[in-house]
Amino acid sequence: MAVSTIEEDLTIKGNISSKGGNVDVKGKVIGDVTAEAVLVHGTGSLDGALAAKKIAIQGKHKGTLKCDDLTFASTAQVEADVSARTMTTESGAKILGKVQITGQ
């Protein structure tokens, strides 16, 4: 499976789509991201809609978030409407918005 990485020194303004691949965000993305899996690292920030089967947030996200499997690290700072099948949240994560966990 291919992994596309947005490095710390990179800012992307626009939508990103990876069919069947993973996207690692270490820098900044202003736009929507769709992929098989997305990891927003502690240095990363994403401002837009986020959709994937598996999402892990260690950094910042603002927008909407839709996935099957969601993980928030203790360093996560999220302002989003969240829809997920399952969610794991470490103590210390900051989440502001509507959260819907379906369990299905």
Biopython code that builds the backbone (N, CA, C, O; Angstrom):
import numpy as np
from Bio.PDB.StructureBuilder import StructureBuilder

atoms = [
    (1, "MET", "N", (0.842, -1.176, 0.000)),
    (1, "MET", "CA", (0.000, 0.000, 0.000)),
    (1, "MET", "C", (0.889, 1.242, 0.000)),
    (1, "MET", "O", (1.815, 1.348, 0.804)),
    (2, "ALA", "N", (0.608, 2.168, -0.892)),
    (2, "ALA", "CA", (1.399, 3.398, -1.014)),
    (2, "ALA", "C", (1.102, 4.351, 0.130)),
    (2, "ALA", "O", (-0.030, 4.443, 0.605)),
    (3, "VAL", "N", (2.141, 5.061, 0.565)),
    (3, "VAL", "CA", (1.996, 6.084, 1.603)),
    (3, "VAL", "C", (2.484, 7.406, 1.033)),
    (3, "VAL", "O", (3.621, 7.512, 0.574)),
    (4, "SER", "N", (1.619, 8.409, 1.065)),
    (4, "SER", "CA", (1.982, 9.759, 0.633)),
    (4, "SER", "C", (2.169, 10.610, 1.874)),
    (4, "SER", "O", (1.293, 10.655, 2.737)),
    (5, "THR", "N", (3.317, 11.293, 1.971)),
    (5, "THR", "CA", (3.635, 12.063, 3.163)),
    (5, "THR", "C", (3.712, 13.549, 2.843)),
    (5, "THR", "O", (4.402, 13.961, 1.911)),
    (6, "ILE", "N", (3.001, 14.342, 3.621)),
    (6, "ILE", "CA", (3.081, 15.798, 3.560)),
    (6, "ILE", "C", (4.061, 16.178, 4.666)),
    (6, "ILE", "O", (3.708, 16.136, 5.845)),
    (7, "GLU", "N", (5.272, 16.542, 4.303)),
    (7, "GLU", "CA", (6.325, 16.810, 5.284)),
    (7, "GLU", "C", (6.088, 18.117, 6.042)),
    (7, "GLU", "O", (5.272, 18.945, 5.635)),
    (8, "GLU", "N", (6.816, 18.290, 7.153)),
    (8, "GLU", "CA", (6.633, 19.414, 8.071)),
    (8, "GLU", "C", (6.777, 20.778, 7.406)),
    (8, "GLU", "O", (6.098, 21.726, 7.801)),
    (9, "ASP", "N", (7.634, 20.894, 6.420)),
    (9, "ASP", "CA", (7.880, 22.187, 5.784)),
    (9, "ASP", "C", (6.929, 22.467, 4.619)),
    (9, "ASP", "O", (7.120, 23.447, 3.898)),
    (10, "LEU", "N", (5.910, 21.627, 4.421)),
    (10, "LEU", "CA", (5.033, 21.730, 3.268)),
    (10, "LEU", "C", (3.620, 22.135, 3.676)),
    (10, "LEU", "O", (3.059, 21.591, 4.627)),
    (11, "THR", "N", (3.046, 23.102, 2.943)),
    (11, "THR", "CA", (1.646, 23.492, 3.098)),
    (11, "THR", "C", (0.959, 23.244, 1.772)),
    (11, "THR", "O", (1.420, 23.710, 0.730)),
    (12, "ILE", "N", (-0.140, 22.512, 1.808)),
    (12, "ILE", "CA", (-0.908, 22.224, 0.603)),
    (12, "ILE", "C", (-2.278, 22.868, 0.743)),
    (12, "ILE", "O", (-2.989, 22.637, 1.722)),
    (13, "LYS", "N", (-2.642, 23.679, -0.248)),
    (13, "LYS", "CA", (-3.973, 24.269, -0.319)),
    (13, "LYS", "C", (-4.684, 23.589, -1.480)),
    (13, "LYS", "O", (-4.355, 23.818, -2.644)),
    (14, "GLY", "N", (-5.657, 22.753, -1.153)),
    (14, "GLY", "CA", (-6.378, 21.991, -2.164)),
    (14, "GLY", "C", (-6.735, 20.622, -1.638)),
    (14, "GLY", "O", (-6.264, 20.219, -0.574)),
    (15, "ASN", "N", (-7.553, 19.911, -2.363)),
    (15, "ASN", "CA", (-8.018, 18.595, -1.935)),
    (15, "ASN", "C", (-7.020, 17.505, -2.313)),
    (15, "ASN", "O", (-6.341, 17.583, -3.337)),
    (16, "ILE", "N", (-6.950, 16.478, -1.450)),
    (16, "ILE", "CA", (-6.059, 15.344, -1.676)),
    (16, "ILE", "C", (-6.900, 14.069, -1.686)),
    (16, "ILE", "O", (-7.727, 13.856, -0.799)),
    (17, "SER", "N", (-6.685, 13.219, -2.700)),
    (17, "SER", "CA", (-7.394, 11.951, -2.793)),
    (17, "SER", "C", (-6.391, 10.857, -3.120)),
    (17, "SER", "O", (-5.621, 10.968, -4.074)),
    (18, "SER", "N", (-6.408, 9.794, -2.314)),
    (18, "SER", "CA", (-5.530, 8.652, -2.537)),
    (18, "SER", "C", (-6.393, 7.398, -2.539)),
    (18, "SER", "O", (-6.887, 6.969, -1.496)),
    (19, "LYS", "N", (-6.571, 6.817, -3.718)),
    (19, "LYS", "CA", (-7.398, 5.609, -3.821)),
    (19, "LYS", "C", (-6.591, 4.404, -3.382)),
    (19, "LYS", "O", (-5.651, 3.993, -4.063)),
    (20, "GLY", "N", (-6.959, 3.838, -2.245)),
    (20, "GLY", "CA", (-6.296, 2.646, -1.743)),
    (20, "GLY", "C", (-4.980, 2.899, -1.041)),
    (20, "GLY", "O", (-4.304, 1.948, -0.649)),
    (21, "GLY", "N", (-4.597, 4.154, -0.870)),
    (21, "GLY", "CA", (-3.323, 4.471, -0.217)),
    (21, "GLY", "C", (-3.519, 5.196, 1.096)),
    (21, "GLY", "O", (-4.638, 5.533, 1.484)),
    (22, "ASN", "N", (-2.396, 5.432, 1.777)),
    (22, "ASN", "CA", (-2.393, 6.141, 3.056)),
    (22, "ASN", "C", (-1.828, 7.538, 2.874)),
    (22, "ASN", "O", (-0.983, 7.766, 2.008)),
    (23, "VAL", "N", (-2.296, 8.476, 3.692)),
    (23, "VAL", "CA", (-1.770, 9.834, 3.685)),
    (23, "VAL", "C", (-1.296, 10.164, 5.094)),
    (23, "VAL", "O", (-2.061, 10.072, 6.054)),
    (24, "ASP", "N", (-0.018, 10.551, 5.208)),
    (24, "ASP", "CA", (0.553, 11.005, 6.472)),
    (24, "ASP", "C", (0.736, 12.512, 6.390)),
    (24, "ASP", "O", (1.389, 13.016, 5.476)),
    (25, "VAL", "N", (0.157, 13.233, 7.351)),
    (25, "VAL", "CA", (0.239, 14.688, 7.358)),
    (25, "VAL", "C", (1.153, 15.120, 8.505)),
    (25, "VAL", "O", (0.789, 15.036, 9.678)),
    (26, "LYS", "N", (2.342, 15.583, 8.138)),
    (26, "LYS", "CA", (3.274, 16.131, 9.119)),
    (26, "LYS", "C", (3.316, 17.647, 9.013)),
    (26, "LYS", "O", (3.726, 18.329, 9.952)),
    (27, "GLY", "N", (2.890, 18.179, 7.861)),
    (27, "GLY", "CA", (2.845, 19.609, 7.603)),
    (27, "GLY", "C", (1.430, 20.126, 7.740)),
    (27, "GLY", "O", (0.714, 19.755, 8.670)),
    (28, "LYS", "N", (1.014, 20.999, 6.796)),
    (28, "LYS", "CA", (-0.299, 21.624, 6.873)),
    (28, "LYS", "C", (-1.069, 21.389, 5.585)),
    (28, "LYS", "O", (-0.542, 21.565, 4.486)),
    (29, "VAL", "N", (-2.336, 20.984, 5.739)),
    (29, "VAL", "CA", (-3.227, 20.813, 4.595)),
    (29, "VAL", "C", (-4.460, 21.673, 4.822)),
    (29, "VAL", "O", (-5.112, 21.587, 5.863)),
    (30, "ILE", "N", (-4.774, 22.511, 3.821)),
    (30, "ILE", "CA", (-6.004, 23.294, 3.830)),
    (30, "ILE", "C", (-6.829, 22.769, 2.672)),
    (30, "ILE", "O", (-6.626, 23.159, 1.522)),
    (31, "GLY", "N", (-7.756, 21.886, 2.981)),
    (31, "GLY", "CA", (-8.558, 21.221, 1.957)),
    (31, "GLY", "C", (-9.020, 19.876, 2.456)),
    (31, "GLY", "O", (-8.692, 19.475, 3.572)),
    (32, "ASP", "N", (-9.777, 19.181, 1.641)),
    (32, "ASP", "CA", (-10.335, 17.883, 2.011)),
    (32, "ASP", "C", (-9.355, 16.762, 1.686)),
    (32, "ASP", "O", (-8.618, 16.829, 0.703)),
    (33, "VAL", "N", (-9.360, 15.723, 2.537)),
    (33, "VAL", "CA", (-8.491, 14.563, 2.323)),
    (33, "VAL", "C", (-9.339, 13.297, 2.352)),
    (33, "VAL", "O", (-10.106, 13.067, 3.286)),
    (34, "THR", "N", (-9.185, 12.478, 1.304)),
    (34, "THR", "CA", (-9.858, 11.187, 1.213)),
    (34, "THR", "C", (-8.794, 10.141, 0.917)),
    (34, "THR", "O", (-8.004, 10.298, -0.014)),
    (35, "ALA", "N", (-8.773, 9.059, 1.719)),
    (35, "ALA", "CA", (-7.772, 8.009, 1.539)),
    (35, "ALA", "C", (-8.230, 6.744, 2.252)),
    (35, "ALA", "O", (-9.265, 6.730, 2.918)),
    (36, "GLU", "N", (-7.441, 5.682, 2.103)),
    (36, "GLU", "CA", (-7.699, 4.441, 2.825)),
    (36, "GLU", "C", (-7.445, 4.646, 4.321)),
    (36, "GLU", "O", (-8.233, 4.210, 5.160)),
    (37, "ALA", "N", (-6.335, 5.316, 4.640)),
    (37, "ALA", "CA", (-5.981, 5.626, 6.028)),
    (37, "ALA", "C", (-5.288, 6.985, 6.063)),
    (37, "ALA", "O", (-4.559, 7.348, 5.140)),
    (38, "VAL", "N", (-5.527, 7.729, 7.140)),
    (38, "VAL", "CA", (-4.910, 9.048, 7.312)),
    (38, "VAL", "C", (-4.347, 9.146, 8.721)),
    (38, "VAL", "O", (-5.011, 8.802, 9.699)),
    (39, "LEU", "N", (-3.094, 9.626, 8.806)),
    (39, "LEU", "CA", (-2.461, 9.896, 10.091)),
    (39, "LEU", "C", (-2.041, 11.360, 10.098)),
    (39, "LEU", "O", (-1.247, 11.791, 9.262)),
    (40, "VAL", "N", (-2.581, 12.125, 11.052)),
    (40, "VAL", "CA", (-2.163, 13.506, 11.243)),
    (40, "VAL", "C", (-1.192, 13.494, 12.414)),
    (40, "VAL", "O", (-1.598, 13.334, 13.566)),
    (41, "HIS", "N", (0.082, 13.662, 12.119)),
    (41, "HIS", "CA", (1.135, 13.618, 13.140)),
    (41, "HIS", "C", (1.030, 14.813, 14.085)),
    (41, "HIS", "O", (0.270, 15.748, 13.831)),
    (42, "GLY", "N", (1.784, 14.778, 15.159)),
    (42, "GLY", "CA", (1.776, 15.851, 16.149)),
    (42, "GLY", "C", (2.144, 17.203, 15.576)),
    (42, "GLY", "O", (1.680, 18.233, 16.066)),
    (43, "THR", "N", (2.974, 17.212, 14.543)),
    (43, "THR", "CA", (3.377, 18.461, 13.893)),
    (43, "THR", "C", (2.401, 18.873, 12.806)),
    (43, "THR", "O", (2.517, 19.966, 12.253)),
    (44, "GLY", "N", (1.435, 18.009, 12.490)),
    (44, "GLY", "CA", (0.540, 18.238, 11.366)),
    (44, "GLY", "C", (-0.747, 18.943, 11.741)),
    (44, "GLY", "O", (-1.206, 18.882, 12.881)),
    (45, "SER", "N", (-1.324, 19.624, 10.738)),
    (45, "SER", "CA", (-2.646, 20.216, 10.917)),
    (45, "SER", "C", (-3.419, 20.075, 9.607)),
    (45, "SER", "O", (-2.851, 20.166, 8.519)),
    (46, "LEU", "N", (-4.714, 19.852, 9.737)),
    (46, "LEU", "CA", (-5.582, 19.658, 8.593)),
    (46, "LEU", "C", (-6.843, 20.476, 8.804)),
    (46, "LEU", "O", (-7.517, 20.335, 9.825)),
    (47, "ASP", "N", (-7.163, 21.331, 7.842)),
    (47, "ASP", "CA", (-8.341, 22.176, 7.909)),
    (47, "ASP", "C", (-9.233, 21.818, 6.730)),
    (47, "ASP", "O", (-9.026, 22.305, 5.618)),
    (48, "GLY", "N", (-10.233, 20.959, 6.974)),
    (48, "GLY", "CA", (-11.128, 20.513, 5.908)),
    (48, "GLY", "C", (-11.789, 19.197, 6.272)),
    (48, "GLY", "O", (-11.641, 18.698, 7.388)),
    (49, "ALA", "N", (-12.518, 18.645, 5.319)),
    (49, "ALA", "CA", (-13.199, 17.364, 5.529)),
    (49, "ALA", "C", (-12.182, 16.227, 5.418)),
    (49, "ALA", "O", (-11.298, 16.244, 4.562)),
    (50, "LEU", "N", (-12.329, 15.251, 6.295)),
    (50, "LEU", "CA", (-11.419, 14.118, 6.351)),
    (50, "LEU", "C", (-12.254, 12.842, 6.287)),
    (50, "LEU", "O", (-13.141, 12.641, 7.116)),
    (51, "ALA", "N", (-11.971, 11.965, 5.292)),
    (51, "ALA", "CA", (-12.718, 10.714, 5.131)),
    (51, "ALA", "C", (-11.756, 9.585, 4.809)),
    (51, "ALA", "O", (-10.952, 9.687, 3.882)),
    (52, "ALA", "N", (-11.844, 8.492, 5.590)),
    (52, "ALA", "CA", (-10.993, 7.323, 5.384)),
    (52, "ALA", "C", (-11.575, 6.158, 6.177)),
    (52, "ALA", "O", (-12.458, 6.343, 7.014)),
    (53, "LYS", "N", (-11.070, 4.954, 5.904)),
    (53, "LYS", "CA", (-11.480, 3.812, 6.720)),
    (53, "LYS", "C", (-10.871, 3.910, 8.114)),
    (53, "LYS", "O", (-11.529, 3.618, 9.112)),
    (54, "LYS", "N", (-9.591, 4.330, 8.171)),
    (54, "LYS", "CA", (-8.893, 4.422, 9.443)),
    (54, "LYS", "C", (-8.248, 5.802, 9.556)),
    (54, "LYS", "O", (-7.533, 6.237, 8.653)),
    (55, "ILE", "N", (-8.507, 6.491, 10.677)),
    (55, "ILE", "CA", (-7.949, 7.825, 10.910)),
    (55, "ILE", "C", (-7.333, 7.866, 12.298)),
    (55, "ILE", "O", (-7.927, 7.405, 13.272)),
    (56, "ALA", "N", (-6.124, 8.428, 12.373)),
    (56, "ALA", "CA", (-5.461, 8.663, 13.658)),
    (56, "ALA", "C", (-5.034, 10.129, 13.693)),
    (56, "ALA", "O", (-4.387, 10.622, 12.770)),
    (57, "ILE", "N", (-5.404, 10.811, 14.764)),
    (57, "ILE", "CA", (-5.075, 12.230, 14.915)),
    (57, "ILE", "C", (-4.169, 12.405, 16.127)),
    (57, "ILE", "O", (-4.538, 12.073, 17.253)),
    (58, "GLN", "N", (-2.969, 12.936, 15.869)),
    (58, "GLN", "CA", (-2.040, 13.289, 16.938)),
    (58, "GLN", "C", (-1.878, 14.803, 17.017)),
    (58, "GLN", "O", (-1.503, 15.341, 18.059)),
    (59, "GLY", "N", (-2.163, 15.482, 15.915)),
    (59, "GLY", "CA", (-2.001, 16.931, 15.822)),
    (59, "GLY", "C", (-3.339, 17.639, 15.823)),
    (59, "GLY", "O", (-4.198, 17.362, 16.661)),
    (60, "LYS", "N", (-3.520, 18.580, 14.856)),
    (60, "LYS", "CA", (-4.715, 19.422, 14.820)),
    (60, "LYS", "C", (-5.579, 19.106, 13.600)),
    (60, "LYS", "O", (-5.078, 18.853, 12.504)),
    (61, "HIS", "N", (-6.895, 19.130, 13.829)),
    (61, "HIS", "CA", (-7.847, 18.973, 12.724)),
    (61, "HIS", "C", (-9.048, 19.858, 12.985)),
    (61, "HIS", "O", (-9.567, 19.920, 14.100)),
    (62, "LYS", "N", (-9.487, 20.556, 11.917)),
    (62, "LYS", "CA", (-10.676, 21.401, 11.999)),
    (62, "LYS", "C", (-11.510, 21.133, 10.754)),
    (62, "LYS", "O", (-11.018, 21.277, 9.635)),
    (63, "GLY", "N", (-12.767, 20.745, 10.941)),
    (63, "GLY", "CA", (-13.639, 20.448, 9.804)),
    (63, "GLY", "C", (-14.608, 19.338, 10.134)),
    (63, "GLY", "O", (-15.240, 19.349, 11.191)),
    (64, "THR", "N", (-14.729, 18.375, 9.229)),
    (64, "THR", "CA", (-15.553, 17.194, 9.477)),
    (64, "THR", "C", (-14.679, 15.953, 9.362)),
    (64, "THR", "O", (-13.632, 15.963, 8.714)),
    (65, "LEU", "N", (-15.136, 14.884, 10.007)),
    (65, "LEU", "CA", (-14.335, 13.665, 10.058)),
    (65, "LEU", "C", (-15.274, 12.460, 9.960)),
    (65, "LEU", "O", (-16.202, 12.330, 10.757)),
    (66, "LYS", "N", (-15.033, 11.578, 8.979)),
    (66, "LYS", "CA", (-15.876, 10.392, 8.811)),
    (66, "LYS", "C", (-14.991, 9.191, 8.532)),
    (66, "LYS", "O", (-14.168, 9.208, 7.617)),
    (67, "CYS", "N", (-15.174, 8.122, 9.351)),
    (67, "CYS", "CA", (-14.349, 6.923, 9.185)),
    (67, "CYS", "C", (-14.969, 5.725, 9.898)),
    (67, "CYS", "O", (-15.997, 5.838, 10.565)),
    (68, "ASP", "N", (-14.310, 4.566, 9.735)),
    (68, "ASP", "CA", (-14.711, 3.361, 10.456)),
    (68, "ASP", "C", (-13.999, 3.287, 11.807)),
    (68, "ASP", "O", (-14.633, 3.074, 12.840)),
    (69, "ASP", "N", (-12.673, 3.467, 11.787)),
    (69, "ASP", "CA", (-11.832, 3.290, 12.977)),
    (69, "ASP", "C", (-11.094, 4.605, 13.255)),
    (69, "ASP", "O", (-10.306, 5.065, 12.429)),
    (70, "LEU", "N", (-11.354, 5.203, 14.416)),
    (70, "LEU", "CA", (-10.808, 6.512, 14.749)),
    (70, "LEU", "C", (-10.016, 6.454, 16.040)),
    (70, "LEU", "O", (-10.457, 5.862, 17.025)),
    (71, "THR", "N", (-8.835, 7.075, 16.029)),
    (71, "THR", "CA", (-8.000, 7.147, 17.230)),
    (71, "THR", "C", (-7.543, 8.586, 17.446)),
    (71, "THR", "O", (-7.001, 9.219, 16.539)),
    (72, "PHE", "N", (-7.766, 9.090, 18.652)),
    (72, "PHE", "CA", (-7.259, 10.401, 19.057)),
    (72, "PHE", "C", (-6.150, 10.191, 20.080)),
    (72, "PHE", "O", (-6.367, 9.576, 21.124)),
    (73, "ALA", "N", (-4.956, 10.706, 19.774)),
    (73, "ALA", "CA", (-3.847, 10.654, 20.733)),
    (73, "ALA", "C", (-4.058, 11.735, 21.793)),
    (73, "ALA", "O", (-4.909, 12.610, 21.631)),
    (74, "SER", "N", (-3.295, 11.674, 22.860)),
    (74, "SER", "CA", (-3.418, 12.654, 23.943)),
    (74, "SER", "C", (-3.083, 14.066, 23.476)),
    (74, "SER", "O", (-3.502, 15.037, 24.106)),
    (75, "THR", "N", (-2.337, 14.195, 22.387)),
    (75, "THR", "CA", (-1.926, 15.500, 21.859)),
    (75, "THR", "C", (-2.908, 16.062, 20.827)),
    (75, "THR", "O", (-2.692, 17.161, 20.317)),
    (76, "ALA", "N", (-3.970, 15.339, 20.512)),
    (76, "ALA", "CA", (-4.925, 15.761, 19.491)),
    (76, "ALA", "C", (-5.702, 16.999, 19.914)),
    (76, "ALA", "O", (-6.125, 17.133, 21.062)),
    (77, "GLN", "N", (-5.877, 17.907, 18.947)),
    (77, "GLN", "CA", (-6.698, 19.100, 19.134)),
    (77, "GLN", "C", (-7.654, 19.164, 17.953)),
    (77, "GLN", "O", (-7.251, 19.486, 16.835)),
    (78, "VAL", "N", (-8.933, 18.855, 18.205)),
    (78, "VAL", "CA", (-9.889, 18.668, 17.125)),
    (78, "VAL", "C", (-11.120, 19.546, 17.325)),
    (78, "VAL", "O", (-11.711, 19.569, 18.404)),
    (79, "GLU", "N", (-11.499, 20.273, 16.265)),
    (79, "GLU", "CA", (-12.764, 20.991, 16.184)),
    (79, "GLU", "C", (-13.474, 20.430, 14.973)),
    (79, "GLU", "O", (-13.233, 20.873, 13.850)),
    (80, "ALA", "N", (-14.357, 19.448, 15.189)),
    (80, "ALA", "CA", (-14.958, 18.762, 14.048)),
    (80, "ALA", "C", (-16.255, 18.078, 14.430)),
    (80, "ALA", "O", (-16.490, 17.745, 15.591)),
    (81, "ASP", "N", (-17.088, 17.879, 13.424)),
    (81, "ASP", "CA", (-18.222, 16.982, 13.567)),
    (81, "ASP", "C", (-17.710, 15.609, 13.173)),
    (81, "ASP", "O", (-17.250, 15.404, 12.049)),
    (82, "VAL", "N", (-17.793, 14.661, 14.116)),
    (82, "VAL", "CA", (-17.170, 13.351, 13.965)),
    (82, "VAL", "C", (-18.234, 12.278, 13.782)),
    (82, "VAL", "O", (-19.219, 12.235, 14.519)),
    (83, "SER", "N", (-18.027, 11.405, 12.786)),
    (83, "SER", "CA", (-18.867, 10.239, 12.591)),
    (83, "SER", "C", (-17.943, 9.046, 12.377)),
    (83, "SER", "O", (-17.177, 9.011, 11.413)),
    (84, "ALA", "N", (-18.019, 8.061, 13.287)),
    (84, "ALA", "CA", (-17.132, 6.898, 13.208)),
    (84, "ALA", "C", (-17.863, 5.658, 13.716)),
    (84, "ALA", "O", (-18.848, 5.748, 14.448)),
    (85, "ARG", "N", (-17.352, 4.504, 13.305)),
    (85, "ARG", "CA", (-17.909, 3.250, 13.806)),
    (85, "ARG", "C", (-17.341, 2.960, 15.194)),
    (85, "ARG", "O", (-18.084, 2.614, 16.112)),
    (86, "THR", "N", (-16.016, 3.101, 15.347)),
    (86, "THR", "CA", (-15.373, 2.914, 16.645)),
    (86, "THR", "C", (-14.423, 4.077, 16.894)),
    (86, "THR", "O", (-13.891, 4.667, 15.954)),
    (87, "MET", "N", (-14.213, 4.403, 18.172)),
    (87, "MET", "CA", (-13.327, 5.505, 18.525)),
    (87, "MET", "C", (-12.541, 5.163, 19.782)),
    (87, "MET", "O", (-13.081, 4.640, 20.757)),
    (88, "THR", "N", (-11.240, 5.474, 19.730)),
    (88, "THR", "CA", (-10.362, 5.339, 20.884)),
    (88, "THR", "C", (-9.787, 6.718, 21.171)),
    (88, "THR", "O", (-9.282, 7.383, 20.266)),
    (89, "THR", "N", (-9.860, 7.146, 22.418)),
    (89, "THR", "CA", (-9.368, 8.470, 22.784)),
    (89, "THR", "C", (-8.455, 8.361, 23.987)),
    (89, "THR", "O", (-8.845, 7.843, 25.033)),
    (90, "GLU", "N", (-7.228, 8.857, 23.831)),
    (90, "GLU", "CA", (-6.306, 8.898, 24.958)),
    (90, "GLU", "C", (-6.644, 10.088, 25.858)),
    (90, "GLU", "O", (-7.165, 11.102, 25.393)),
    (91, "SER", "N", (-6.346, 9.952, 27.130)),
    (91, "SER", "CA", (-6.560, 11.030, 28.081)),
    (91, "SER", "C", (-5.747, 12.255, 27.669)),
    (91, "SER", "O", (-4.557, 12.147, 27.372)),
    (92, "GLY", "N", (-6.390, 13.411, 27.652)),
    (92, "GLY", "CA", (-5.709, 14.650, 27.284)),
    (92, "GLY", "C", (-6.106, 15.175, 25.918)),
    (92, "GLY", "O", (-5.855, 16.340, 25.613)),
    (93, "ALA", "N", (-6.723, 14.340, 25.086)),
    (93, "ALA", "CA", (-7.164, 14.798, 23.760)),
    (93, "ALA", "C", (-8.242, 15.858, 23.923)),
    (93, "ALA", "O", (-9.098, 15.756, 24.802)),
    (94, "LYS", "N", (-8.193, 16.886, 23.063)),
    (94, "LYS", "CA", (-9.174, 17.969, 23.116)),
    (94, "LYS", "C", (-10.066, 17.868, 21.885)),
    (94, "LYS", "O", (-9.598, 17.990, 20.753)),
    (95, "ILE", "N", (-11.363, 17.642, 22.122)),
    (95, "ILE", "CA", (-12.318, 17.459, 21.030)),
    (95, "ILE", "C", (-13.499, 18.393, 21.258)),
    (95, "ILE", "O", (-14.134, 18.369, 22.312)),
    (96, "LEU", "N", (-13.782, 19.216, 20.252)),
    (96, "LEU", "CA", (-14.904, 20.143, 20.304)),
    (96, "LEU", "C", (-15.757, 19.908, 19.074)),
    (96, "LEU", "O", (-15.264, 20.008, 17.950)),
    (97, "GLY", "N", (-17.041, 19.593, 19.272)),
    (97, "GLY", "CA", (-17.936, 19.359, 18.139)),
    (97, "GLY", "C", (-18.886, 18.216, 18.431)),
    (97, "GLY", "O", (-18.918, 17.685, 19.542)),
    (98, "LYS", "N", (-19.645, 17.850, 17.439)),
    (98, "LYS", "CA", (-20.621, 16.757, 17.547)),
    (98, "LYS", "C", (-19.903, 15.441, 17.255)),
    (98, "LYS", "O", (-19.195, 15.311, 16.257)),
    (99, "VAL", "N", (-20.101, 14.467, 18.148)),
    (99, "VAL", "CA", (-19.463, 13.157, 17.982)),
    (99, "VAL", "C", (-20.555, 12.088, 17.907)),
    (99, "VAL", "O", (-21.388, 11.961, 18.804)),
    (100, "GLN", "N", (-20.526, 11.318, 16.805)),
    (100, "GLN", "CA", (-21.485, 10.225, 16.622)),
    (100, "GLN", "C", (-20.712, 8.933, 16.385)),
    (100, "GLN", "O", (-20.011, 8.791, 15.383)),
    (101, "ILE", "N", (-20.847, 7.989, 17.323)),
    (101, "ILE", "CA", (-20.191, 6.678, 17.214)),
    (101, "ILE", "C", (-21.296, 5.655, 16.964)),
    (101, "ILE", "O", (-22.166, 5.457, 17.811)),
    (102, "THR", "N", (-21.259, 5.005, 15.799)),
    (102, "THR", "CA", (-22.343, 4.119, 15.396)),
    (102, "THR", "C", (-22.211, 2.709, 15.944)),
    (102, "THR", "O", (-23.219, 2.050, 16.198)),
    (103, "GLY", "N", (-20.974, 2.230, 16.132)),
    (103, "GLY", "CA", (-20.762, 0.863, 16.605)),
    (103, "GLY", "C", (-21.100, -0.208, 15.576)),
    (103, "GLY", "O", (-21.070, -1.399, 15.883)),
    (104, "GLN", "N", (-21.416, 0.205, 14.380)),
    (104, "GLN", "CA", (-21.800, -0.750, 13.330)),
    (104, "GLN", "C", (-20.809, -0.738, 12.212)),
    (104, "GLN", "O", (-20.966, -1.477, 11.240)),
]
sb = StructureBuilder()
sb.init_structure("model")
sb.init_model(0)
sb.init_chain("A")
sb.init_seg("    ")
for serial, (resi, resn, name, xyz) in enumerate(atoms, 1):
    if name == "N":
        sb.init_residue(resn, " ", resi, " ")
    sb.init_atom(name, np.array(xyz, "f"), 0.0, 1.0, " ", f" {name:<3s}", serial, name[0])
structure = sb.get_structure()
